[in-house]
């Protein structure tokens, strides 16, 4: 596990950090990630909204954000959502992919004192970065 994280850290340090994810910004392997949506909720296996690249914090200390991902061509393998704040790992969430077209998500409580730059990496079992999703959290004032 430590070697895996060290290898990933070296790879991450060599990647540019985009201001916001778009069709051509950052890393997005469309052969495996069909959709990625930052949202505040999931209903009927779909995101309830699309926050894009900026989120104005609600002020709720238990505010949770969700990264919804629709994964294709990756059956019976795993991915991991890595949540970073100011380039420090905050959460590592492994997810199993159960079919050739699989919707999944991870969530993270966003404390009110963590305004600034966030980034989520979606990484395959063999450490390939499939998606880099960057966003900014601002205060409600």
N, C-alpha and C positions, 0 to 999 in steps of 0.2 A: 504494500500500500504506500509506504513512504517513497519507494523508488518511482512508483507511478506518479505521485504528486510532484516529486522533484522534476521528473521528465516533463510533466505538464507545465510546471512553473517556468522552465527554460523556454518551452514553446510559446507560452503566453507572453513572456517578456519580449519576444521577437515580433509579436503581432502589433500592427497599429490599432489604436482604439478609436473607432468611429464616433462621431458626435451622436448619431442616431442610426438605427438600422433601417435600411431601405432595400429596394430591389438590387442595388449594386454596392451598397456599403457593407463593410465588415465581411464576415464569413457566413455564407449561407449555402450549404450543400443541398440543392433542390432535388437531387436524386434520392434523398432520404427525408428531408424536412419539407413537406408540402406547404404547411401553414405554421405560423408562429404568431401568437397574439398575447400581449400583456393585458391582463384584465383584472377586474375586481371580483368576478364570480363566474361560476359555471352552472348552467342549467341545461338539462337534456343533452349533456355531453358537449355543449358548445359554450364559447365565451359569451358573457352577457353584454360586454362592451369592449372597445378597443382603445387602450390608453395611449398607444403610439409611443413617442419618445419622451414625453413629459407627464409627470403625475404631480398634481397639487395635493399634498398630504391632507387627509381629512381631519387630522388632529386627534383621532382615536388612537390611543397607545397600542391597541390590538389590531390596527389596520393590517390586513393581509393582502398582498398582491399575488397574482397567479400568472405563471407562464404556461399557456396552452400550446401544445405542439401536436401537429398531425404528422405522424411518421409513416413513410411508405418504403417498401422494398427493404425491410429490416426485420422480418419475421423471426421470432424465437431468439432474438438478441436483446441486448440491453443498451440503454443510454443513461447518462447521468446529467442532471441539471446542477450546475455549479453557480451559486449566487455570490457575487462579489460586491462589496461596498468599498469605495476608495482603494481598489485593487487588493483588498483583503478578503479571503474566503469566509463567507458567513454561513453557508449551508451547502451540503453535498447530498443530493437526493437521487438515488438510483431508481430507475424505472424499467420494467420488463416490457417488451413489445410482443404482443400476442397474435398479430396477423400482419398481412402485407399492407394494410391500411388501418392504422391504429391511432386513436386520439388519446392523449394522456396529458397530464399537467403536474406541476409542482407549485407549492405556495411558500411564501415567506412572510412572517410578520415584519413590517417595516416600522421600527420605532420612530417616534417623532423627532428624535435627535439625530437621525441619519439622513438629513437632506444632503443632496449632492449627487455624485455620479455613481450609478449602479451598472452592473453588467452581469448577464447570465450567459454562460457557455453551455451548450448541449454537446456532450462528448460521447462517442461510441465506445463500446467495450474495448476496442483496439486503439483507443486514445486519439481517434481522429475527431477534430473539432468540426461538428456538423452545422453549428449555428452560433453566432455571437450576437446577442441582443443587448444593446446599450440604451439606458434611459436615465433621466434626471428626475429626482424627487425634490420638490420645492416646498417651502413652508406655506401654511394657509393664509398668512398675512398678505 
